[in-house]
Amino acid sequence: MGDPIIHMEIPVTDLNKAKSFYSKVFGWNVDVIPEMNYALFDTGTPLPNGGFNKVDKIVTGGCLPYIRTDDIEKKLKEIEKAGGKSVTKKIEIPQFGWSATFKDIFGNILGLFTPNMK
């Protein structure tokens, strides 16, 4: 067995806005820790969970985390309603499933993934 991913961080400029957006759209439990300029998020799954680190400016690029969802189109509509934006539409990944990307309210690009359940 390999070493699992156990934590990931998403940079944000406002911890409370991050809590509101990710709780509303994905149902995550977010605990803001003001004295650390940090917030922990719990996705309700064993791993990975992570945190929001407060930064002055968002720089896109680097790692692209994917969030599992059962309905990409529905989730993209929820993201847009909450202030995010679709980047790419749902595309098929043959034999694996479907994916799309979006920008959160801070400008971070993240992915959505629905596995092929065949």
Buried (B, 14 or more C-beta within 10 A) or exposed (E): EEEEEEEEBBBBBEBEBBBBBBBBBBEBEBEBEEEEEBBBBEBEEEEEBBBBBBEEEBEEEEEEBEBEBEEBBEBBEBBEEBBBBBEEEBEEEEEEBBBBBBBBBBBBBBBBBBEEEE
